[in-house]
Amino acid sequence: MDWMLEKKERQKIELLTYLKRQIQGEISVKEIGEALSWSKYLVLTVASELVADLTSIYGEEQTADKSLQLSADEKNCSYH
């Protein structure tokens, strides 16, 4: 079924899967990029798109277990 997804959708799944596997709640964009072999730009783009997707599904007030956020300085990403 993975072959049916577009590249951007696969990247979102890859990012979300990686974040869910992390013990800590917040991780640096640099660390994500190194782990997934992505550029900083790609990490920020995919994370922003994923935040928009989750917001459209769960609304502005995402529940604690479905929250993905980028820090204001775009150096960290947190998933709860």
Secondary structure, DSSP 8 states (H G I E B T S, - for coil): -GGGS-HHHHHHHHHHHHHHH-SSSEEEHHHHHHHHT--HHHHHHHHHHHHHHHHHHH-SS--GGG-EEE-TTSSEEEE-
